[in-house]
Amino acid sequence: MNYALLCLAIICEVIATTCLKLSDGFTRLAPGVATVVFYALAFWCLTFPMRTMPTGVIYAIWSGAGIVLIGLVSWLFLDQKLDWPAILGMGLIVLGVLVINLFSRSVAH
Protein backbone atom coordinates (compact mmCIF):
# COMPACT_ATOMS: atom_id res chain seq x y z
CA MET A 1 0.00 0.00 0.00
CA ASN A 2 2.93 2.36 0.71
CA TYR A 3 4.16 2.15 -2.86
CA ALA A 4 0.66 2.63 -4.29
CA LEU A 5 0.20 5.83 -2.29
CA LEU A 6 3.71 6.97 -3.16
CA CYS A 7 2.95 6.42 -6.85
CA LEU A 8 -0.31 8.33 -6.47
CA ALA A 9 1.58 11.18 -4.78
CA ILE A 10 4.04 11.26 -7.66
CA ILE A 11 1.27 11.31 -10.26
CA CYS A 12 -0.55 14.12 -8.42
CA GLU A 13 2.68 16.11 -8.19
CA VAL A 14 3.30 15.70 -11.92
CA ILE A 15 -0.26 16.83 -12.70
CA ALA A 16 0.12 19.80 -10.32
CA THR A 17 3.43 20.88 -11.84
CA THR A 18 2.02 20.58 -15.36
CA CYS A 19 -1.00 22.66 -14.32
CA LEU A 20 1.35 25.21 -12.75
CA LYS A 21 2.99 25.69 -16.15
CA LEU A 22 -0.43 25.92 -17.82
CA SER A 23 -1.67 28.45 -15.22
CA ASP A 24 0.68 31.05 -16.71
CA GLY A 25 1.72 32.47 -13.34
CA PHE A 26 -1.73 31.82 -11.82
CA THR A 27 -3.37 34.12 -14.38
CA ARG A 28 -5.60 31.28 -15.65
CA LEU A 29 -8.15 30.14 -13.07
CA ALA A 30 -8.76 26.46 -13.90
CA PRO A 31 -5.11 25.37 -14.13
CA GLY A 32 -4.30 27.51 -11.06
CA VAL A 33 -6.98 25.82 -8.96
CA ALA A 34 -5.93 22.39 -10.27
CA THR A 35 -2.33 23.18 -9.25
CA VAL A 36 -3.33 23.83 -5.64
CA VAL A 37 -5.69 20.83 -5.47
CA PHE A 38 -3.20 18.34 -6.92
CA TYR A 39 -0.27 19.59 -4.82
CA ALA A 40 -2.44 19.23 -1.70
CA LEU A 41 -3.44 15.73 -2.77
CA ALA A 42 0.18 14.83 -3.49
CA PHE A 43 1.32 15.89 -0.03
CA TRP A 44 -1.62 14.14 1.63
CA CYS A 45 -0.80 10.88 -0.20
CA LEU A 46 2.85 11.31 0.77
CA THR A 47 2.00 11.33 4.49
CA PHE A 48 0.95 7.68 4.52
CA PRO A 49 4.21 6.06 3.37
CA MET A 50 6.06 8.39 5.75
CA ARG A 51 4.48 6.54 8.66
CA THR A 52 6.56 3.43 7.98
CA MET A 53 9.24 4.24 5.39
CA PRO A 54 12.33 6.45 5.85
CA THR A 55 11.65 10.03 4.82
CA GLY A 56 14.90 10.34 2.86
CA VAL A 57 14.10 7.28 0.78
CA ILE A 58 10.53 8.41 0.12
CA TYR A 59 11.69 11.88 -0.88
CA ALA A 60 14.42 10.52 -3.16
CA ILE A 61 11.91 8.32 -4.99
CA TRP A 62 9.21 11.02 -5.07
CA SER A 63 11.44 13.81 -6.33
CA GLY A 64 13.46 11.61 -8.71
CA ALA A 65 10.44 10.03 -10.35
CA GLY A 66 8.72 13.43 -10.45
CA ILE A 67 11.67 15.05 -12.24
CA VAL A 68 11.77 12.35 -14.89
CA LEU A 69 7.99 12.28 -15.41
CA ILE A 70 7.78 16.09 -15.61
CA GLY A 71 10.54 16.01 -18.21
CA LEU A 72 8.63 13.42 -20.24
CA VAL A 73 5.29 15.22 -19.94
CA SER A 74 6.91 18.53 -20.93
CA TRP A 75 8.59 16.89 -23.91
CA LEU A 76 5.50 14.96 -25.07
CA PHE A 77 2.73 17.48 -24.42
CA LEU A 78 4.26 20.93 -23.93
CA ASP A 79 6.69 20.79 -26.85
CA GLN A 80 9.73 21.38 -24.67
CA LYS A 81 13.03 20.06 -25.96
CA LEU A 82 15.37 17.73 -24.08
CA ASP A 83 19.03 17.62 -25.09
CA TRP A 84 21.38 14.68 -24.49
CA PRO A 85 22.73 16.00 -21.17
CA ALA A 86 19.15 16.33 -19.87
CA ILE A 87 18.27 12.82 -21.04
CA LEU A 88 21.47 11.42 -19.54
CA GLY A 89 20.79 13.17 -16.23
CA MET A 90 17.25 11.82 -16.10
CA GLY A 91 18.58 8.36 -16.87
CA LEU A 92 20.96 8.65 -13.93
CA ILE A 93 18.07 9.71 -11.71
CA VAL A 94 16.12 6.61 -12.78
CA LEU A 95 19.20 4.51 -12.07
CA GLY A 96 19.47 6.06 -8.60
CA VAL A 97 15.82 5.32 -7.81
CA LEU A 98 16.32 1.73 -8.97
CA VAL A 99 19.43 1.33 -6.81
CA ILE A 100 17.51 2.57 -3.77
CA ASN A 101 14.59 0.24 -4.41
CA LEU A 102 16.59 -2.84 -5.32
CA PHE A 103 19.57 -2.67 -2.99
CA SER A 104 18.87 -0.39 -0.03
CA ARG A 105 18.03 -2.03 3.27
CA SER A 106 16.23 1.19 4.23
CA VAL A 107 13.31 0.39 1.94
CA ALA A 108 10.64 -1.88 3.40
CA HIS A 109 9.99 -4.62 0.85
Secondary structure as GFF3:
##gff-version 3
##sequence-region A 1 109
A	DSSP	alpha_helix	2	22	.	.	.	ID=ss1
A	DSSP	alpha_helix	29	47	.	.	.	ID=ss2
A	DSSP	three_ten_helix	49	51	.	.	.	ID=ss3
A	DSSP	alpha_helix	55	77	.	.	.	ID=ss4
A	DSSP	alpha_helix	84	103	.	.	.	ID=ss5
###
